[in-house]
């Protein structure tokens, strides 16, 4: 099973700042990586698929990069609604697995 | 707009079978893959398995011996059964839709908490 390690566990930032989240895979997943935003009591929201493609309706302040084993999700300027937990997920090998999440909290 | 809604008992006795249903409204269950994903309290997300609308399935090996996912096209629903549950199966259970077996789910239900106790 592919293990995804996200870092940092928590990111404390202010609105308007840039957020950089990392996801590292235990083996190559090519570009089969997705990112989700998850807020308490809500359904997870797909942000990025295939590492760098924004899902429908996702604003351009969200961007994804990487391939192989190292991936990054960047939020260029944090809006108040962006404070949440972010998960990466690999879709290269079964079983599909998720990272443990990065919490982006208000500083 | 298409919506997914999980339903089922919120409390299940240990060693019994957890049963949940996901109802698809505003669209057809045809031509998509349908998944169950769970999140234990304070932990990360775990993919349980998926079913194609025509009936093909794939289950997480860690749960395969206890899981059955089925689809009822006449009701536009799909279901999860997880047998011999323990406290470790306590989680929020989500249903989700994706366009292929390797596509990220773009549509999720709100989730339902199931407690095993």
Interface residues (C-beta under 8 A of the other chain):
Chain A: X32 X34 X36 X41 X42 X43 X44 X45 X46 X49 X55 X56 X87 X89 X91 X92 X94 X95 X96 X97 X98 X99 X100 X101
Chain B: X43 X44 X45 X46 X47 X58 X60 X61 X62 X94 X102 X103 X104 X105 X106 X108 X109 X110 X111
